[in-house]
Amino acid sequence: MRILHLLASPFWSGPAENVALLALAQREAGHEVTVAVDRKRTQVGAEEPAVPRFEALGLLDAGGLELSVKSSPWRLWKDSRTLRARALDVVHTHFTHDHLLARWFKPKGAVLVRSVHAPRSIRSSLPKADAYTVPASSEVPRLKGHTVRVLPPLVDPLFRPAEDRKRWREDLAVEGAPLVGMVSTFQPSRRHELGIEAFARLLRQHPEARLVLVGDGQLEAPIRQKVAGLGIQERVHFAGYQQGPSFVKWLQALDEVWILGLGNDWSGRAAAQARACGVRVVAVEEGALPSLADVRVAQLTPEAVVEASLSGHKALVAHPSNQRIAQDILALYERLRGAR
């Protein structure tokens, strides 16, 4: 099949990595797959740009689409003409801009699939598609009457248990018993403040514990102030933004990761990555996290986070491989094409 993924974003964040891993697995299964991203917004500030990543993977589409929410009316018209002229079997969209473009201008005979990556996108104005994917089974009933599949998070093969966790910790100059981590952008939805308050309580029972905060963002300064105000700055390490093998190494060094909220991607990818590294996952009940967590946080309180952490429970969760996930989505494409 000739498959084009549309991702109207210039950032290597949110669902971008999941889209890339899905596209790679589909290509490995023998299909012709590319990904078109926002080519207009080249200045992305502190974010990592998507174009170099997709280009390095050999997935970047060269079909001439600008695919930007900032496009002028002229470029929108040009994109519509360009997409309509493509020879494709499947157009798989990931954002509203993509979906609207493909809804009206997909090539003749192509099927249209929309991946919804956050619940806020499911609303009465959601454009029509031949099928939809959602990040968690809890969202399936909201698309009653439509063909819907759950698209789980895909995990890069780099994420695997550390060969020598002790040496990793020595290299990173961190230690702790336990060594707890939070791995996300500093933004309100990730609830770092809740994590800090919970960790301060955990220290009362485990004074040798240490918390590693991997990431950066708008709330980093207030979180640093919170840590100082609680007098636990010697037990909290700010690791900064990490990517690639460096991020994997930080994750592999941890005993457990606390995921206390989700951002733009509700697939719970960080939880799947942590589990692939053999790291215990303590998570709230949002998105796909309940199916990926070793233990769930019953309430959004510091006491509940500590209780979950101290429970020691570790679930036996068999997460599907990237190849299995890709095959399931490819089977959906084939079913839709066969229904034409």
Secondary structure, DSSP 8 states (H G I E B T S, - for coil): -EEEEEE--SBSSTTHHHHHHHHHHHHHTT-EEEEEE--S----TTS-BHHHHHHHTT-B--S-----TT--HHHHHHHHHHHHTS--SEEEE-SHHHHHHHHHH--TT-EEEEE--SGGG-STT----SEEEESSGGGGGGGTTS-EEE------TT----S-HHHHHHHHT---SSEEEEES-SSGGG-HHHHHHHHHHHHHH-TT-EEEEE---TTHHHHHHHHHHTT-GGGEEEEE---HHHHHHHHHH-SEEEE----S-TT-HHHHHHHHTT-EEEE-SSTTHHHH-SEE-SSSSHHHHHHHHHT----------HHHHHHHHHHHHHHHHHT-
